[in-house]
Amino acid sequence: MKPSHHPPLLLLLLGVATAVSPLFSLPVTRDSLNNGLIIITFEDHRLPIVDLALICRSGAVFEPLPKAGTASLCAQMLLRGTKNFTADSLAALLDFLGASYSADADFDHSLVQFRLLSKDLGTGLDILADIVLNPAFPEPEFRLVREEQLTAARRAWDNPGSLVTLEFDRMLFGDHRYSLPVRGDTGTIPQITLADLHQFHATHFVPNNCFIVAVGDISPGALKEEITRRFAGWQPGPVPAPEPPALKPPEKLRVKLITRPDMNQTYIQFGHLGISVRDPDLIPVRLMSYILGGPPLSSRLGLAVREYAGLAYDVRCWFDRRLLTGAFRATVQTSKPQIAIEKMFAEIDRMAQTGATPRELQKAKNYFTGSFPLTYSANSGKLDQLISFELYGYGMDWFTRFPVLVRTTTLEQINTAARNRLFPGRYLMVILGNITRDQLNLPDAEWIE
């Protein structure tokens, strides 16, 4: 693609007027070591700062369901001590460097990341190599981190919004790993042992299953030399593939009602199976769901439920973006659930039947092409985007291809996606509040105890 095709705002935000990449006209390079470890860099010398991350392509979806939370615990424990540093000494060293740091997992990946001054990059890479290659998993730290994770899981059950999501995921995904939160729940976290962490690390943290992303005041060639010196001896290994959920939409509306007499608002989440983040319809689906339930002030759901009827402050819908599959979710919090549900059902059905309008599509395109550059105006945003590009196989030129793909999406593609990806009336629904079945007036529903 020629540089003249890039939007001016994109070039301004990335500050690349004179930089040229070997891959395309942004200062991004992608390289690898002989053991399969991939290195991705975004060179930006405006500030003496580097954002650095090592990403493992395995996350919570690789765990057995009874041990849900293992990947997150494993990632967090990487920063709790190595064979060369105790947890306290490691934290003291990172604090001395003035670095910010974190480690955790999602369904599709695990990662550890740093932000530090570029003059300290060598020390940062020493630490990164040590925690990834030589984790100690000390038992006292493990007990502490596991208890913190368990406490957070208990709190989730006390939050109405979290609870309807937890119950919806259980209904939708059944015995697949997606049915529980990334960090597990109160039943699975206590079952996780140190042996589980050692096994997850040994199986998944191998170079051919990992990549490093660095953004900021760096030289790609020099960075590769530094990474080679520390990671070239890391041995590759076989990695299992995750199992996709074998599920299908219900044939009719199925509802679980959780009665809470102490509440004056009703929390609702409903939906059905969604799509994979690699689905060829991803961009049409994102545009369509933005029109349907994106901004609460201007989407169809927002106008019908919030602006015209005054039934809720926030109402929205979206498709998850996950590697195997996700969900289509619609949510609302309201004091008048029956009317809100009726209006949401009507708008989703209208979108599936008649699709979007040219004006709605143009507004959605303007939003995505205008807001996308803002997601990586900072180094941390560039880091997050590059992680997604590599993890989901979009390619390093997604920075420039994404706006073009959005602009060239047709109304026919949007409306085809609405017909094929929405299933009106075939929802799973969770309702939590001070309300009865009769008050909801859902005569065609199958009620789940």
VOFI-977797 format. One record per residue (C-alpha): residue number from 0; residue in three letters; x, y, z. Coordinates in Angstrom, 3 decimals. Example, Ala and Ser with C-alpha at 12.3 -4.5 7.8 and 13.67 -1.06 7.14 Angstrom:
2
SITE:0:ALA:12.300:-4.500:7.800;
SITE:1:SER:13.670:-1.060:7.140;
//
This chain:
449
SITE:0:MET:0.000:0.000:0.000;
SITE:1:LYS:1.331:3.421:-0.914;
SITE:2:PRO:1.945:5.940:1.883;
SITE:3:SER:-0.452:8.411:0.292;
SITE:4:HIS:-3.315:6.039:1.075;
SITE:5:HIS:-2.880:6.463:4.838;
SITE:6:PRO:-5.235:8.854:6.652;
SITE:7:PRO:-3.322:11.979:7.814;
SITE:8:LEU:-4.409:11.418:11.433;
SITE:9:LEU:-2.901:7.948:11.386;
SITE:10:LEU:0.468:9.273:10.268;
SITE:11:LEU:0.363:12.119:12.756;
SITE:12:LEU:-0.380:9.915:15.736;
SITE:13:LEU:2.270:7.388:14.857;
SITE:14:GLY:4.917:9.995:14.078;
SITE:15:VAL:6.296:8.080:11.142;
SITE:16:ALA:6.746:10.743:8.489;
SITE:17:THR:10.299:9.602:7.753;
SITE:18:ALA:10.321:6.033:9.072;
SITE:19:VAL:9.955:3.096:6.707;
SITE:20:SER:9.498:-0.494:7.843;
SITE:21:PRO:10.805:-3.530:5.988;
SITE:22:LEU:7.211:-4.777:6.036;
SITE:23:PHE:5.259:-1.627:5.172;
SITE:24:SER:5.288:2.106:5.815;
SITE:25:LEU:5.233:1.979:9.616;
SITE:26:PRO:8.281:1.368:11.852;
SITE:27:VAL:7.244:-2.183:12.697;
SITE:28:THR:9.510:-5.199:12.277;
SITE:29:ARG:8.871:-8.890:12.838;
SITE:30:ASP:11.744:-11.323:13.256;
SITE:31:SER:12.410:-14.658:14.956;
SITE:32:LEU:15.053:-16.818:16.557;
SITE:33:ASN:15.941:-20.315:15.432;
SITE:34:ASN:13.954:-21.819:18.319;
SITE:35:GLY:10.730:-20.214:17.049;
SITE:36:LEU:10.568:-17.223:19.401;
SITE:37:ILE:9.118:-14.275:17.460;
SITE:38:ILE:10.249:-10.690:18.066;
SITE:39:ILE:8.037:-7.747:17.123;
SITE:40:THR:9.166:-4.147:17.504;
SITE:41:PHE:7.622:-0.730:17.004;
SITE:42:GLU:10.422:1.833:16.924;
SITE:43:ASP:9.518:5.245:18.375;
SITE:44:HIS:12.295:7.437:19.788;
SITE:45:ARG:10.197:10.398:20.920;
SITE:46:LEU:10.431:9.345:24.589;
SITE:47:PRO:13.192:7.348:26.370;
SITE:48:ILE:10.719:4.628:27.345;
SITE:49:VAL:10.154:1.018:26.285;
SITE:50:ASP:7.013:-1.071:26.730;
SITE:51:LEU:8.015:-4.726:26.680;
SITE:52:ALA:5.954:-7.926:26.881;
SITE:53:LEU:6.431:-11.648:26.489;
SITE:54:ILE:3.252:-13.374:25.392;
SITE:55:CYS:2.501:-17.077:25.620;
SITE:56:ARG:-0.155:-18.171:23.122;
SITE:57:SER:-1.822:-20.367:25.747;
SITE:58:GLY:-4.332:-19.005:28.214;
SITE:59:ALA:-7.220:-20.201:30.330;
SITE:60:VAL:-8.839:-22.138:27.481;
SITE:61:PHE:-6.045:-24.717:27.796;
SITE:62:GLU:-6.888:-25.558:31.414;
SITE:63:PRO:-9.026:-28.480:32.550;
SITE:64:LEU:-12.356:-27.096:33.765;
SITE:65:PRO:-11.961:-28.440:37.334;
SITE:66:LYS:-8.701:-26.448:37.610;
SITE:67:ALA:-10.001:-23.193:36.083;
SITE:68:GLY:-7.710:-20.340:37.096;
SITE:69:THR:-4.432:-22.206:36.581;
SITE:70:ALA:-3.149:-20.024:33.717;
SITE:71:SER:-3.787:-16.810:35.619;
SITE:72:LEU:-2.102:-18.128:38.766;
SITE:73:CYS:0.859:-19.359:36.734;
SITE:74:ALA:1.334:-15.966:35.079;
SITE:75:GLN:1.007:-14.032:38.324;
SITE:76:MET:3.491:-16.323:40.045;
SITE:77:LEU:6.158:-15.486:37.476;
SITE:78:LEU:6.604:-12.179:39.309;
SITE:79:ARG:6.662:-13.834:42.732;
SITE:80:GLY:10.209:-15.141:42.677;
SITE:81:THR:12.751:-16.984:40.551;
SITE:82:LYS:15.668:-19.303:41.246;
SITE:83:ASN:17.806:-16.161:41.520;
SITE:84:PHE:15.445:-13.655:43.180;
SITE:85:THR:12.928:-13.826:45.989;
SITE:86:ALA:9.599:-12.103:45.447;
SITE:87:ASP:10.679:-9.181:47.618;
SITE:88:SER:14.069:-8.737:45.955;
SITE:89:LEU:12.530:-8.941:42.499;
SITE:90:ALA:9.937:-6.302:43.403;
SITE:91:ALA:12.642:-4.125:44.973;
SITE:92:LEU:14.765:-4.283:41.810;
SITE:93:LEU:11.853:-3.380:39.546;
SITE:94:ASP:10.862:-0.548:41.856;
SITE:95:PHE:14.455:0.717:41.869;
SITE:96:LEU:14.302:0.855:38.066;
SITE:97:GLY:11.064:2.810:38.293;
SITE:98:ALA:9.417:0.124:36.174;
SITE:99:SER:5.734:-0.703:36.055;
SITE:100:TYR:5.034:-4.397:35.660;
SITE:101:SER:2.230:-6.956:35.598;
SITE:102:ALA:1.475:-10.533:34.644;
SITE:103:ASP:-1.796:-12.341:34.058;
SITE:104:ALA:-3.733:-14.466:31.597;
SITE:105:ASP:-6.806:-14.209:29.411;
SITE:106:PHE:-8.653:-17.015:27.659;
SITE:107:ASP:-6.357:-16.860:24.626;
SITE:108:HIS:-2.960:-15.959:26.089;
SITE:109:SER:-0.747:-15.363:29.102;
SITE:110:LEU:1.697:-12.494:29.370;
SITE:111:VAL:4.167:-10.607:31.498;
SITE:112:GLN:4.909:-6.979:30.676;
SITE:113:PHE:7.130:-4.105:31.765;
SITE:114:ARG:7.402:-0.402:31.140;
SITE:115:LEU:10.836:1.029:31.881;
SITE:116:LEU:13.370:3.582:30.745;
SITE:117:SER:15.190:2.589:27.589;
SITE:118:LYS:18.563:2.900:29.349;
SITE:119:ASP:17.429:0.046:31.626;
SITE:120:LEU:16.257:-2.230:28.814;
SITE:121:GLY:19.172:-4.636:29.283;
SITE:122:THR:18.330:-5.122:32.945;
SITE:123:GLY:14.666:-5.469:32.041;
SITE:124:LEU:15.478:-8.236:29.568;
SITE:125:ASP:17.613:-9.974:32.214;
SITE:126:ILE:14.620:-9.954:34.545;
SITE:127:LEU:12.220:-11.071:31.817;
SITE:128:ALA:14.431:-14.008:30.870;
SITE:129:ASP:14.860:-15.007:34.510;
SITE:130:ILE:11.183:-14.999:35.406;
SITE:131:VAL:10.138:-16.874:32.258;
SITE:132:LEU:12.961:-19.423:32.166;
SITE:133:ASN:13.626:-19.867:35.893;
SITE:134:PRO:10.394:-19.436:37.859;
SITE:135:ALA:10.571:-20.723:41.418;
SITE:136:PHE:6.851:-20.852:42.251;
SITE:137:PRO:7.545:-20.520:45.993;
SITE:138:GLU:4.823:-22.136:48.066;
SITE:139:PRO:4.206:-19.229:50.508;
SITE:140:GLU:3.684:-16.854:47.597;
SITE:141:PHE:1.469:-19.388:45.854;
SITE:142:ARG:-0.817:-19.686:48.867;
SITE:143:LEU:-1.038:-15.902:49.089;
SITE:144:VAL:-1.805:-15.331:45.388;
SITE:145:ARG:-4.318:-18.188:45.302;
SITE:146:GLU:-6.144:-16.748:48.321;
SITE:147:GLU:-6.256:-13.321:46.661;
SITE:148:GLN:-7.730:-14.899:43.545;
SITE:149:LEU:-10.267:-16.831:45.614;
SITE:150:THR:-11.326:-13.678:47.471;
SITE:151:ALA:-11.910:-11.893:44.173;
SITE:152:ALA:-14.017:-14.819:42.964;
SITE:153:ARG:-16.169:-14.623:46.094;
SITE:154:ARG:-16.710:-10.904:45.543;
SITE:155:ALA:-17.914:-11.553:41.992;
SITE:156:TRP:-20.882:-13.483:43.359;
SITE:157:ASP:-21.904:-10.396:45.359;
SITE:158:ASN:-21.920:-8.135:42.285;
SITE:159:PRO:-25.242:-8.339:40.374;
SITE:160:GLY:-23.677:-7.468:37.015;
SITE:161:SER:-20.947:-10.066:37.436;
SITE:162:LEU:-23.410:-12.667:38.646;
SITE:163:VAL:-25.665:-12.486:35.580;
SITE:164:THR:-22.560:-12.840:33.381;
SITE:165:LEU:-21.355:-15.842:35.370;
SITE:166:GLU:-24.724:-17.548:35.075;
SITE:167:PHE:-25.099:-16.681:31.390;
SITE:168:ASP:-21.685:-18.180:30.595;
SITE:169:ARG:-22.557:-21.365:32.488;
SITE:170:MET:-25.774:-21.725:30.489;
SITE:171:LEU:-24.192:-20.953:27.124;
SITE:172:PHE:-20.914:-22.852:27.267;
SITE:173:GLY:-21.865:-25.846:29.417;
SITE:174:ASP:-18.829:-27.979:30.238;
SITE:175:HIS:-16.415:-26.017:28.030;
SITE:176:ARG:-13.722:-23.900:29.679;
SITE:177:TYR:-15.454:-20.706:28.504;
SITE:178:SER:-18.221:-21.407:31.023;
SITE:179:LEU:-16.109:-20.108:33.929;
SITE:180:PRO:-14.195:-16.837:34.379;
SITE:181:VAL:-10.555:-16.615:33.325;
SITE:182:ARG:-9.445:-16.620:36.957;
SITE:183:GLY:-11.685:-19.531:37.889;
SITE:184:ASP:-14.368:-19.579:40.560;
SITE:185:THR:-14.829:-20.499:44.203;
SITE:186:GLY:-15.070:-24.198:43.349;
SITE:187:THR:-12.028:-24.519:41.086;
SITE:188:ILE:-9.403:-22.206:42.579;
SITE:189:PRO:-8.927:-24.258:45.796;
SITE:190:GLN:-8.243:-27.339:43.639;
SITE:191:ILE:-5.206:-25.781:41.918;
SITE:192:THR:-1.836:-27.011:43.176;
SITE:193:LEU:1.758:-25.980:42.647;
SITE:194:ALA:2.165:-29.075:40.474;
SITE:195:ASP:-0.524:-27.701:38.146;
SITE:196:LEU:1.427:-24.453:37.749;
SITE:197:HIS:4.682:-26.286:37.044;
SITE:198:GLN:2.940:-28.448:34.433;
SITE:199:PHE:1.235:-25.505:32.719;
SITE:200:HIS:4.499:-23.590:32.556;
SITE:201:ALA:6.507:-26.545:31.262;
SITE:202:THR:3.912:-27.373:28.604;
SITE:203:HIS:3.040:-23.934:27.295;
SITE:204:PHE:5.959:-21.597:28.003;
SITE:205:VAL:8.147:-22.796:25.140;
SITE:206:PRO:9.689:-20.470:22.533;
SITE:207:ASN:7.688:-21.771:19.584;
SITE:208:ASN:4.530:-20.866:21.540;
SITE:209:CYS:5.663:-17.385:22.595;
SITE:210:PHE:6.521:-13.991:21.154;
SITE:211:ILE:8.062:-10.783:22.461;
SITE:212:VAL:6.719:-7.326:21.641;
SITE:213:ALA:8.707:-4.151:22.325;
SITE:214:VAL:7.509:-0.610:21.633;
SITE:215:GLY:9.404:2.633:22.088;
SITE:216:ASP:13.005:3.846:22.176;
SITE:217:ILE:14.604:0.735:20.699;
SITE:218:SER:16.653:-0.440:17.736;
SITE:219:PRO:15.212:-3.669:16.264;
SITE:220:GLY:18.611:-5.074:15.332;
SITE:221:ALA:20.155:-4.352:18.716;
SITE:222:LEU:17.079:-5.706:20.483;
SITE:223:LYS:17.282:-8.986:18.583;
SITE:224:GLU:20.925:-9.369:19.622;
SITE:225:GLU:20.003:-8.797:23.262;
SITE:226:ILE:17.091:-11.257:23.083;
SITE:227:THR:19.231:-13.847:21.291;
SITE:228:ARG:21.818:-13.654:24.035;
SITE:229:ARG:19.224:-14.448:26.690;
SITE:230:PHE:16.709:-16.729:24.935;
SITE:231:ALA:18.589:-18.629:22.191;
SITE:232:GLY:19.094:-21.639:24.490;
SITE:233:TRP:15.372:-21.910:25.271;
SITE:234:GLN:14.253:-25.269:23.883;
SITE:235:PRO:11.061:-25.616:21.793;
SITE:236:GLY:8.461:-28.259:22.465;
SITE:237:PRO:5.080:-29.611:21.335;
SITE:238:VAL:2.007:-27.640:22.383;
SITE:239:PRO:-1.519:-29.098:22.539;
SITE:240:ALA:-4.354:-27.462:20.613;
SITE:241:PRO:-7.423:-26.166:22.454;
SITE:242:GLU:-10.798:-27.837:21.989;
SITE:243:PRO:-13.511:-25.628:20.453;
SITE:244:PRO:-16.935:-25.841:22.099;
SITE:245:ALA:-19.398:-28.059:20.234;
SITE:246:LEU:-22.526:-26.023:20.892;
SITE:247:LYS:-25.541:-24.708:19.000;
SITE:248:PRO:-28.150:-22.026:19.665;
SITE:249:PRO:-31.240:-23.092:21.653;
SITE:250:GLU:-34.420:-23.670:19.683;
SITE:251:LYS:-36.412:-21.244:21.831;
SITE:252:LEU:-36.022:-18.641:24.576;
SITE:253:ARG:-34.645:-20.187:27.772;
SITE:254:VAL:-34.622:-18.066:30.921;
SITE:255:LYS:-33.095:-18.360:34.360;
SITE:256:LEU:-34.650:-16.051:36.972;
SITE:257:ILE:-32.740:-15.199:40.142;
SITE:258:THR:-35.091:-13.488:42.593;
SITE:259:ARG:-33.550:-10.867:44.879;
SITE:260:PRO:-36.180:-9.041:46.992;
SITE:261:ASP:-33.590:-6.549:48.241;
SITE:262:MET:-33.002:-5.002:44.789;
SITE:263:ASN:-34.777:-2.072:43.145;
SITE:264:GLN:-33.153:-2.636:39.735;
SITE:265:THR:-33.256:-5.708:37.517;
SITE:266:TYR:-30.095:-6.917:35.791;
SITE:267:ILE:-30.541:-8.726:32.478;
SITE:268:GLN:-28.165:-10.442:30.094;
SITE:269:PHE:-29.226:-12.509:27.122;
SITE:270:GLY:-27.767:-13.757:23.864;
SITE:271:HIS:-26.460:-16.761:22.022;
SITE:272:LEU:-23.280:-18.139:20.462;
SITE:273:GLY:-21.164:-15.625:18.579;
SITE:274:ILE:-18.172:-15.884:16.264;
SITE:275:SER:-14.436:-16.429:16.371;
SITE:276:VAL:-12.086:-13.470:16.265;
SITE:277:ARG:-10.768:-14.958:13.017;
SITE:278:ASP:-14.196:-15.253:11.394;
SITE:279:PRO:-14.290:-13.742:7.887;
SITE:280:ASP:-17.407:-11.821:8.935;
SITE:281:LEU:-15.631:-10.168:11.871;
SITE:282:ILE:-15.660:-6.609:10.487;
SITE:283:PRO:-19.247:-6.696:9.141;
SITE:284:VAL:-20.375:-8.150:12.476;
SITE:285:ARG:-18.555:-5.462:14.459;
SITE:286:LEU:-20.087:-2.707:12.348;
SITE:287:MET:-23.539:-4.273:12.588;
SITE:288:SER:-23.401:-4.748:16.365;
SITE:289:TYR:-22.155:-1.173:16.796;
SITE:290:ILE:-25.215:0.091:14.910;
SITE:291:LEU:-27.478:-2.194:16.928;
SITE:292:GLY:-26.100:-1.767:20.434;
SITE:293:GLY:-22.870:0.226:20.553;
SITE:294:PRO:-23.133:3.745:22.031;
SITE:295:PRO:-26.109:4.001:24.444;
SITE:296:LEU:-26.894:7.513:23.188;
SITE:297:SER:-27.199:6.697:19.493;
SITE:298:SER:-27.415:2.939:18.793;
SITE:299:ARG:-30.775:1.353:18.025;
SITE:300:LEU:-30.991:-0.278:21.458;
SITE:301:GLY:-29.851:2.937:23.120;
SITE:302:LEU:-32.422:5.061:21.315;
SITE:303:ALA:-35.289:2.628:21.914;
SITE:304:VAL:-34.594:1.808:25.562;
SITE:305:ARG:-32.751:4.815:26.951;
SITE:306:GLU:-33.441:7.918:24.866;
SITE:307:TYR:-37.068:7.438:23.809;
SITE:308:ALA:-38.439:5.306:26.663;
SITE:309:GLY:-36.197:6.386:29.564;
SITE:310:LEU:-35.977:2.815:30.847;
SITE:311:ALA:-32.250:2.526:31.545;
SITE:312:TYR:-29.054:4.516:31.722;
SITE:313:ASP:-26.977:1.931:29.867;
SITE:314:VAL:-28.066:-0.662:27.327;
SITE:315:ARG:-25.829:-2.312:24.767;
SITE:316:CYS:-24.917:-5.442:22.842;
SITE:317:TRP:-21.718:-6.857:21.383;
SITE:318:PHE:-19.965:-9.944:20.046;
SITE:319:ASP:-17.053:-11.278:22.109;
SITE:320:ARG:-13.684:-11.471:20.378;
SITE:321:ARG:-12.081:-14.796:21.295;
SITE:322:LEU:-9.966:-17.295:19.406;
SITE:323:LEU:-12.320:-20.298:19.429;
SITE:324:THR:-15.721:-18.641:19.599;
SITE:325:GLY:-17.508:-16.052:21.654;
SITE:326:ALA:-20.999:-14.956:22.571;
SITE:327:PHE:-23.453:-12.387:21.344;
SITE:328:ARG:-24.455:-10.519:24.506;
SITE:329:ALA:-27.127:-7.916:25.190;
SITE:330:THR:-27.339:-6.283:28.613;
SITE:331:VAL:-29.489:-3.788:30.463;
SITE:332:GLN:-30.111:-2.664:34.040;
SITE:333:THR:-33.620:-1.307:34.533;
SITE:334:SER:-36.555:-0.881:36.920;
SITE:335:LYS:-38.991:-1.880:34.156;
SITE:336:PRO:-37.618:-5.145:32.785;
SITE:337:GLN:-40.700:-6.311:30.884;
SITE:338:ILE:-40.854:-3.225:28.659;
SITE:339:ALA:-37.061:-3.068:28.251;
SITE:340:ILE:-36.909:-6.698:27.132;
SITE:341:GLU:-39.734:-6.185:24.643;
SITE:342:LYS:-38.005:-3.206:23.080;
SITE:343:MET:-34.620:-4.943:22.914;
SITE:344:PHE:-36.157:-8.027:21.310;
SITE:345:ALA:-37.938:-5.836:18.766;
SITE:346:GLU:-34.776:-3.955:17.760;
SITE:347:ILE:-32.681:-7.104:17.383;
SITE:348:ASP:-35.425:-8.740:15.331;
SITE:349:ARG:-35.686:-5.630:13.129;
SITE:350:MET:-31.940:-5.668:12.513;
SITE:351:ALA:-32.025:-9.366:11.573;
SITE:352:GLN:-35.014:-8.911:9.266;
SITE:353:THR:-34.343:-5.601:7.508;
SITE:354:GLY:-30.724:-4.769:8.309;
SITE:355:ALA:-29.048:-1.390:8.643;
SITE:356:THR:-29.445:1.765:6.587;
SITE:357:PRO:-26.761:3.478:4.491;
SITE:358:ARG:-26.671:6.399:6.942;
SITE:359:GLU:-26.180:4.088:9.928;
SITE:360:LEU:-23.392:2.242:8.142;
SITE:361:GLN:-21.589:5.471:7.275;
SITE:362:LYS:-21.757:6.635:10.905;
SITE:363:ALA:-20.340:3.293:12.054;
SITE:364:LYS:-17.524:3.486:9.505;
SITE:365:ASN:-16.691:7.016:10.615;
SITE:366:TYR:-16.500:5.875:14.227;
SITE:367:PHE:-14.220:2.908:13.598;
SITE:368:THR:-11.860:4.650:11.208;
SITE:369:GLY:-11.714:7.745:13.412;
SITE:370:SER:-11.282:6.023:16.767;
SITE:371:PHE:-8.936:3.207:15.725;
SITE:372:PRO:-5.763:5.359:15.607;
SITE:373:LEU:-6.551:6.664:19.094;
SITE:374:THR:-6.258:3.124:20.472;
SITE:375:TYR:-2.513:3.169:19.802;
SITE:376:SER:-1.555:6.808:20.177;
SITE:377:ALA:0.443:5.808:23.301;
SITE:378:ASN:3.133:3.134:23.525;
SITE:379:SER:0.915:0.943:25.686;
SITE:380:GLY:-1.800:1.058:23.022;
SITE:381:LYS:0.660:0.093:20.298;
SITE:382:LEU:1.807:-2.806:22.477;
SITE:383:ASP:-1.761:-4.050:22.983;
SITE:384:GLN:-2.565:-3.786:19.291;
SITE:385:LEU:0.586:-5.603:18.167;
SITE:386:ILE:-0.139:-8.387:20.646;
SITE:387:SER:-3.596:-8.826:19.096;
SITE:388:PHE:-2.266:-8.678:15.528;
SITE:389:GLU:0.223:-11.482:16.207;
SITE:390:LEU:-2.002:-13.562:18.459;
SITE:391:TYR:-4.911:-13.648:16.024;
SITE:392:GLY:-2.877:-13.749:12.829;
SITE:393:TYR:-3.988:-10.392:11.409;
SITE:394:GLY:-0.498:-9.433:10.293;
SITE:395:MET:1.648:-6.463:11.226;
SITE:396:ASP:0.068:-4.323:8.494;
SITE:397:TRP:-3.315:-4.435:10.256;
SITE:398:PHE:-2.664:-0.843:11.343;
SITE:399:THR:-3.275:0.211:7.742;
SITE:400:ARG:-5.469:-2.617:6.448;
SITE:401:PHE:-8.147:-2.318:9.145;
SITE:402:PRO:-9.374:1.174:8.145;
SITE:403:VAL:-9.423:0.137:4.486;
SITE:404:LEU:-11.434:-2.996:5.258;
SITE:405:VAL:-13.900:-0.965:7.294;
SITE:406:ARG:-14.329:1.654:4.564;
SITE:407:THR:-14.899:-0.987:1.860;
SITE:408:THR:-17.463:-3.040:3.805;
SITE:409:THR:-20.777:-2.883:1.972;
SITE:410:LEU:-24.326:-2.546:3.249;
SITE:411:GLU:-25.066:-5.968:1.778;
SITE:412:GLN:-22.278:-7.513:3.889;
SITE:413:ILE:-23.637:-5.819:7.020;
SITE:414:ASN:-27.170:-7.012:6.408;
SITE:415:THR:-26.046:-10.521:5.499;
SITE:416:ALA:-24.141:-10.665:8.779;
SITE:417:ALA:-27.273:-9.539:10.623;
SITE:418:ARG:-29.356:-12.289:9.000;
SITE:419:ASN:-26.780:-15.014:9.562;
SITE:420:ARG:-25.329:-14.082:12.968;
SITE:421:LEU:-28.381:-12.985:14.953;
SITE:422:PHE:-30.932:-15.543:16.162;
SITE:423:PRO:-33.998:-13.646:17.413;
SITE:424:GLY:-36.133:-15.577:19.860;
SITE:425:ARG:-33.484:-18.253:20.378;
SITE:426:TYR:-31.812:-16.663:23.357;
SITE:427:LEU:-30.421:-17.784:26.647;
SITE:428:MET:-31.315:-15.189:29.285;
SITE:429:VAL:-30.454:-14.502:32.916;
SITE:430:ILE:-32.591:-12.089:34.936;
SITE:431:LEU:-31.698:-11.000:38.463;
SITE:432:GLY:-33.974:-8.747:40.510;
SITE:433:ASN:-37.085:-8.330:42.630;
SITE:434:ILE:-39.491:-9.669:40.025;
SITE:435:THR:-41.616:-12.736:39.254;
SITE:436:ARG:-42.194:-14.772:36.107;
SITE:437:ASP:-45.715:-13.376:35.746;
SITE:438:GLN:-44.437:-9.791:35.877;
SITE:439:LEU:-41.950:-10.508:33.085;
SITE:440:ASN:-44.651:-11.763:30.720;
SITE:441:LEU:-42.517:-14.135:28.666;
SITE:442:PRO:-45.159:-16.716:27.628;
SITE:443:ASP:-42.938:-18.537:25.135;
SITE:444:ALA:-40.016:-18.977:27.527;
SITE:445:GLU:-38.674:-22.218:28.896;
SITE:446:TRP:-37.771:-21.519:32.528;
SITE:447:ILE:-34.565:-22.988:33.948;
SITE:448:GLU:-34.475:-23.762:37.652;
//
